[in-house]
Amino acid sequence: MNVFGLIAGSLSTIAFASMLLVVGPAVQLGRVPPEPGLQPYTEPQLRGRHQYVSLGCVYCHSQQPRDPAMGPDGARGWGRPSTPGDYAHDYPHLLGTMRTGPDLFNIGQRQPSPDWHLVHLYQPRAVVADSIMPSFPFLFEHKAAAAPGDTVVRLPPAFAPAAGVIVATTAALDLAAYLLSLDHTYPSRDLPKAEGARP
Amino acid sequence: MAKRLVIAMNGTLASLFALSFGLTTVALFCLIWAISRGQLSPSGQGARVIFGAQEMGLAEDPAASAAAEAAIRGQSLRSAETDPRQDPQLLAELADRQIADHSSRAPVLAFLTSALVWLVVGSLLGVVVSAKFSFPDWLNGSAALTFGRLRPLHVNLIAYGWISMAAVGVALWLMPRLLRTPLHGGRWAVLGAGLWNLGVLGGVLAVLSGWTDGIEWLEFPWQIDGLLVAGGAMAAVPLLMTLQRRRVEHLYVSVWYIIGPMFWFPILFTVANLPGIHFGVEHATVNWWFAHNVLGLWMTPLSLAASYYLIPKVLGRPIHSYQLSLIGFWALALFYAQVGIHHLIGGPLPTWLVTVSVVASMMMLIPVITIGVNYHLTLKGHFGALRHSPTLRFVVVGAVVYTLTSAQGSFEALRSVNRVTHFTHFTVAHAHMGAYAFVSMVLFGAIYFLLPRLTGWEWPYPRLIRWHFWLATLGITVYVGAMTIGGLLQGFAMLDASRPFMDSVRVTLPYLMARTVGGTMMTLAHLIFAGHALLVLTRRGPQRQGAPWRPESQPQEVTV
């Protein structure tokens, strides 16, 4: 085997794989329109999504409830199997490959309270006793007293500071807004029936 | 059946799919044909190209003491009754090899010293990240220290700082030896090492500050990735220049395993980094196509190149079946490039796409078994050499784990297995088996072999090599054992809808703690290794003056 054959052969195998696994999906999935029920992100939600990306939430949380044949995601209330149309506005993608924590594709529907999310981000163990999620106190401010317009985090007494209040920064509010926007429980166009979805 | 995602496959895709199936079948028949034609019997002049005319049967390990090397030689074909230093032809060939080593010295050392720094930083970060599972409120004062930023730093530093730089360094050292030609254009590679380091450093600072591309294995912002592309291209220049001026007719199999990735990696890395093209689910497919190919078409072939050289070289006997090694190469090139989508099994993707990857993953058993069998038959009857040769010990552990972890990966891609292991720490254990117990162990072995040859200075303390080996081996065993068990428990808990999700977290806690212990042992091993290498590089510590064929004097300057 000469050098030319070696290089040509190596390029062919990679070209073939790229056709199959890069061009193929691009042709097929690039044309999938958004699901009709999918709302575009608002400005705060997009900023919150950026927080989610930069704080690396994806390393512990997936966003892809699976078919019942693959796992009891629906039974856990994580929602119907997701479809490509559910992700039409997503860049970068956040499908995730790890579930150290639960799937978040429909967390906005499971936990619709902004207060819950703020408390959970400030100190996860304040709402989930055995949680091993990191706390994010740097997204909050400890103030002597709340100023007008401040969002005070309503912490359980055991986790509240001795004096003063904990106030959410814009970053925390944005992140909570993004998490609340994660609700893909609308019926899907691409699934035969939306049985997996919860009302 | 009711809730399957319905995405019809169009004609183009169907034909691609059929073509893939066809090629796969053809490849399988090629293998059967090769076996039936007796191609797998020991033979092949090609395998002997790495030895001098009189060198067959002479064991060599610059990392071993003189006594140990004599003992390895007792294990090999020819006993030590012939003194190689009296054979004029061999002497001339050894002088040639010395010139080859000398020609690659600067670029190889530039890559390897950088790799060692990133290894130490990257593994310290790994321990911190692991401990955070057990102490989630530890280091929570700033965004830069949060788990979600340190974890990608660990992965990227090990992948692009340690493994990539060490592997390129080893490749730069191997090529002049394999081609019996001094390295040409080595300065390009030195410059490449500089740019590559700048890229890694820039990427680290970017991720720490929250500037990230946000997808796994590709977190470094694409604007900074340009530095890695430029640095990598510059490192490839001397390899190709030397290839063009080569003085051997035959390209040894290690050359293939070096030239292949030199073309594969830049294509993969550039395609996956193109901004604003990939979107949504399609972004995820490109992401995992790339991420698995970093291991499959970059780290793996470069490590195999080193093993295919070092195992025969240390033992002084050629690789058992040379044809088998070539089948292994082409099967790897064809199938490994297609396995990536098995990371998205069960996800919102067309079924055909996942199936292609599952099939390719199973087909990977072909190259894996051929390589495993070949190594085993080369070593057969000579396993005793492992006791004496530090290089061989590291490389053989790596080679054995390559077979184990690849076979595990093939079965992990089956939907029935993946159902349990997906989304769990099991995958993390698997990744570490590949990147550490296989790739890193081979690279450690290669560095133990080559550093004395490049510096003209022995490893001063054989005991430190033993400490490195055992801490690393036991550490990764604890790591993989703990995460495999913990991951399976986690997977079964998650599949059981009657158990609350938090059960799947609680069952992993002791195993996560054990992982931190294993990781600490590995990190200690790296500190010992880096410190020991520093002694060699600065020419300190006692010298045993034992290893044969040590450069008595510096060879004449080679113009590059």
Contacts between the chains, C-beta under 8 A, distances in Angstrom:
chain1	res1	chain2	res2	distance
A	1	B	251	6.8
A	1	B	256	7.7
A	1	B	326	7.5
A	2	B	251	7.8
A	3	B	243	6.2
A	3	B	251	6.9
A	3	B	259	7.5
A	6	B	251	6.9
A	6	B	256	5.8
A	6	B	259	5.7
A	6	B	260	7.4
A	7	B	259	6.6
A	7	B	263	6.4
A	9	B	330	7.0
A	9	B	333	7.0
A	10	B	259	7.0
A	10	B	260	4.5
A	10	B	263	5.4
A	10	B	264	6.6
A	10	B	333	6.0
A	11	B	263	6.0
A	13	B	330	7.8
A	13	B	333	4.2
A	13	B	334	4.9
A	13	B	337	5.6
A	14	B	263	7.3
A	14	B	264	5.3
A	14	B	267	5.7
A	14	B	268	7.5
A	14	B	297	7.2
A	14	B	333	7.8
A	14	B	337	5.5
A	16	B	19	7.8
A	16	B	20	7.6
A	16	B	23	7.4
A	16	B	334	7.7
A	16	B	337	7.4
A	17	B	289	7.6
A	17	B	337	3.3
A	17	B	338	4.8
A	18	B	267	7.5
A	18	B	271	6.8
A	18	B	337	7.9
A	19	B	16	6.1
A	20	B	16	5.5
A	20	B	17	7.7
A	20	B	20	5.8
A	20	B	338	6.2
A	20	B	356	5.9
A	21	B	285	6.4
A	21	B	289	4.6
A	21	B	337	8.0
A	21	B	338	6.2
A	21	B	340	6.3
A	21	B	341	6.1
A	21	B	353	7.2
A	21	B	356	7.0
A	21	B	357	7.4
A	22	B	271	6.4
A	22	B	285	7.4
A	22	B	286	5.8
A	22	B	289	6.2
A	24	B	13	5.4
A	24	B	16	5.9
A	24	B	353	6.8
A	25	B	281	7.6
A	25	B	282	4.9
A	25	B	285	4.4
A	25	B	286	7.6
A	25	B	349	7.6
A	25	B	350	7.6
A	25	B	353	6.0
A	26	B	278	7.7
A	26	B	282	5.6
A	27	B	10	7.6
A	27	B	12	6.8
A	27	B	13	7.0
A	28	B	7	6.8
A	28	B	9	7.5
A	28	B	10	7.0
A	28	B	13	6.2
A	28	B	350	6.2
A	29	B	280	7.1
A	29	B	281	5.4
A	29	B	282	4.4
A	29	B	285	7.6
A	29	B	349	8.0
A	29	B	350	7.6
A	30	B	279	7.3
A	30	B	282	6.1
A	32	B	7	7.7
A	32	B	280	7.9
A	32	B	281	7.9
A	53	B	212	6.5
A	53	B	214	3.9
A	54	B	143	7.5
A	54	B	149	7.6
A	54	B	210	3.7
A	54	B	211	7.4
A	54	B	212	5.9
A	54	B	214	7.4
A	55	B	143	6.5
A	55	B	146	5.9
A	55	B	148	4.6
A	55	B	149	7.0
A	55	B	210	7.6
A	56	B	146	7.2
A	56	B	147	6.8
A	56	B	148	2.1
A	56	B	149	5.7
A	56	B	151	6.2
A	56	B	152	6.2
A	56	B	212	8.0
A	57	B	148	6.0
A	58	B	148	7.7
A	58	B	214	7.3
A	58	B	216	7.4
A	59	B	147	7.2
A	59	B	148	5.6
A	59	B	151	5.2
A	59	B	152	7.4
A	59	B	216	7.7
A	60	B	147	7.8
A	60	B	148	7.8
A	62	B	423	6.0
A	64	B	346	7.7
A	64	B	347	4.9
A	64	B	348	6.0
A	66	B	346	4.3
A	66	B	347	7.2
A	67	B	3	5.8
A	67	B	4	6.9
A	67	B	5	7.5
A	67	B	346	6.6
A	68	B	3	6.3
A	69	B	3	8.0
A	70	B	345	7.6
A	70	B	346	3.8
A	70	B	415	7.6
A	70	B	419	5.6
A	71	B	346	7.0
A	71	B	419	6.4
A	71	B	494	6.8
A	71	B	495	5.8
A	72	B	495	6.6
A	72	B	496	7.6
A	72	B	497	3.6
A	75	B	497	4.1
A	76	B	497	6.5
A	76	B	501	6.3
A	80	B	3	7.6
A	81	B	3	6.0
A	81	B	5	6.5
A	81	B	348	6.9
A	82	B	347	7.9
A	82	B	348	4.5
A	83	B	5	5.9
A	83	B	348	5.3
A	84	B	7	7.3
A	84	B	280	6.3
A	84	B	281	4.3
A	84	B	282	7.9
A	84	B	348	5.5
A	84	B	349	7.5
A	86	B	348	6.9
A	87	B	279	8.0
A	87	B	280	3.6
A	87	B	281	5.2
A	87	B	348	7.2
A	88	B	279	7.7
A	88	B	280	5.7
A	89	B	280	7.7
A	90	B	279	7.2
A	90	B	280	4.9
A	90	B	283	7.4
A	91	B	276	7.9
A	91	B	278	7.9
A	91	B	279	5.5
A	91	B	280	7.4
A	91	B	283	6.7
A	92	B	213	6.3
A	92	B	214	4.1
A	92	B	215	4.9
A	92	B	283	6.1
A	93	B	215	6.7
A	93	B	278	7.9
A	93	B	279	7.7
A	93	B	280	5.9
A	93	B	281	6.8
A	93	B	283	4.0
A	93	B	284	4.5
A	93	B	287	6.7
A	94	B	214	7.6
A	95	B	281	7.3
A	95	B	284	4.6
A	95	B	344	7.0
A	95	B	347	6.1
A	95	B	348	7.9
A	97	B	216	7.1
A	97	B	288	7.9
A	97	B	343	5.7
A	97	B	344	7.9
A	97	B	422	7.4
A	97	B	423	6.6
A	97	B	427	6.9
A	98	B	423	5.8
A	98	B	424	7.7
A	98	B	427	7.6
A	98	B	428	8.0
A	99	B	423	3.8
A	99	B	424	7.1
A	99	B	494	6.6
A	99	B	504	7.5
A	100	B	133	7.8
A	100	B	425	8.0
A	100	B	505	7.1
A	101	B	505	7.7
A	102	B	501	5.2
A	124	B	136	7.4
A	125	B	136	7.8
A	128	B	502	7.0
A	130	B	502	5.7
A	130	B	505	6.5
A	130	B	506	5.8
A	131	B	136	7.3
A	131	B	502	7.9
A	131	B	505	7.5
A	132	B	133	5.7
A	132	B	134	7.7
A	132	B	136	5.0
A	132	B	505	6.1
A	132	B	509	7.6
A	133	B	136	6.2
A	134	B	132	6.5
A	134	B	136	5.1
A	134	B	137	7.5
A	134	B	140	5.9
A	134	B	146	5.6
A	134	B	147	4.8
A	134	B	148	7.5
A	135	B	136	6.7
A	135	B	137	5.4
A	135	B	140	5.1
A	136	B	140	7.1
A	136	B	146	6.9
A	137	B	140	5.9
A	137	B	141	7.4
A	138	B	140	7.4
A	138	B	141	6.5
A	138	B	142	5.3
A	138	B	143	5.6
A	138	B	146	7.9
A	190	B	5	6.3
A	190	B	6	6.3
A	190	B	7	7.0
A	191	B	3	6.1
A	191	B	5	6.4
A	191	B	6	7.4
A	192	B	2	6.2
A	192	B	3	6.9
A	192	B	4	7.2
A	192	B	6	6.3
A	193	B	2	6.1
A	193	B	3	7.0
A	195	B	2	6.5
A	195	B	3	6.0
A	196	B	3	5.7
